């Protein structure tokens, strides 16, 4: 199944093992070198808890309304010294897309990816 990265923003995150609320999806990170989704960042709904990121290897399901993560232990607090790997979608949006022939094709609006292997399937 293919997902549009931008449509996931605001999804809730739930840990399957504990049944706990991870917060609201605040960012999708991409590894431009491997052309894959690398992690998801969640903003905790608990006051002052901050942002946490979860590598896609720990994501079990991207559902219609929620992202299911294996366990709370999979998350890492986002701090100055620990940042999620890759680039945020909003850092890439608006950048020029150029073909192999050097021709300008437009600007990046969204990225589609496959849930099976997390590979980028299309740029829109």
N, C-alpha and C positions, 0 to 999 in steps of 0.2 A: 504494500500500500504506500502511495506517495503522499507526503504532507507538504503543505506550504509553511515555511518556517514562521512567517509573520502572523499566521492565524493562531499559532499556539500561545502567543503572548497573553498573559492573564489566566492561563489554565492553572488549576490547582495541582499540587504535588502531594501524593500520599505514599507513605512507606507501607509496603505489603506486610512485612513481618510484624510491625508494631501497630499498624492501622493508624499511624500518626500523621498529622497535617504537616507537610514540609513548607507550606506557604504558596505564594503565587509566582508563576514563571515570569521572570523579569528579563531574561536574555537567553538567546540560543548562540552557542559558540561553534565556529567552524575551523577546521584545520585546512587552510588553503593548500598546503603541500600535498596532503593525501586526498583532498577533495571530499571530506567527510564531516559530519557533525561530530564534535568532540565532547561537548558537555552542555548541560542546562543549568541555568542559574535561577534560584528561587529566593524571593524576598519573604522572610518570615513574617507571619501575621502578628506574632507576639512583639509587643512594643520593645524596641531597642535590641532585638535579636540579630539584626543585620541580614546580609545575603549569604547564601550557601550555594556551592555548585556541586553537581553530581555528574560523574562521567557517564557517557551513554552505555557503557558496558554494564552499568547497574540499573538501567531503565528496562523494565519488563514489558511495558505497554504504554503506547500513546493512544488514549481513548478519545471518545467524542468530547469529553469535558474535563478529563483529568489525566495526569501522567503518573503511572504507577512505578515506583522505585522499589528495589528489593528490600532495603533496610535503611534506617536512620543513620547507621554507621557509614553508609556510602557517601554521605555529604561532607564537604569540607568548607569551613568558613572562609569567605572571601576577605582577605586582608591585603595590606600593602605588599607583604612579602610572599603571599600565596595568592596567585591569580589563576583563574581558569585558563586552560590551554586554548590557543587559537584566537580568532577574531570574532567580535560580536556582530550579529546581523546588522545592527544600526551603523556600525563602522563601515560596512560594505555598501549599504544602500546609497544610491546616488552616484556611485563610482562609474566611470566609463567602462563599457564592455567593448573589447576590440577583438575582431576575428583574427585567425591565423595569418591572413593576408594584410593585416594592419588597418583594415577598414573599421571605422567606428560603427558599432551596431546599435548603440543606445546606452542608457544608464540602467544600472541594476535596481530593480524594485523589490524582488523577492527571490528566495532560493527554495527549490523543491528538493526533498530528499526521500530516500527509501527507508522505511522502518526496519527492514530486514537486515541490511548491512550498513545503514547510516550514510551511504554514499550520496553525494549530490547528483541529482538526476537531471535538473534543468535550472537555468537562470532565466528569470523573467524581468 
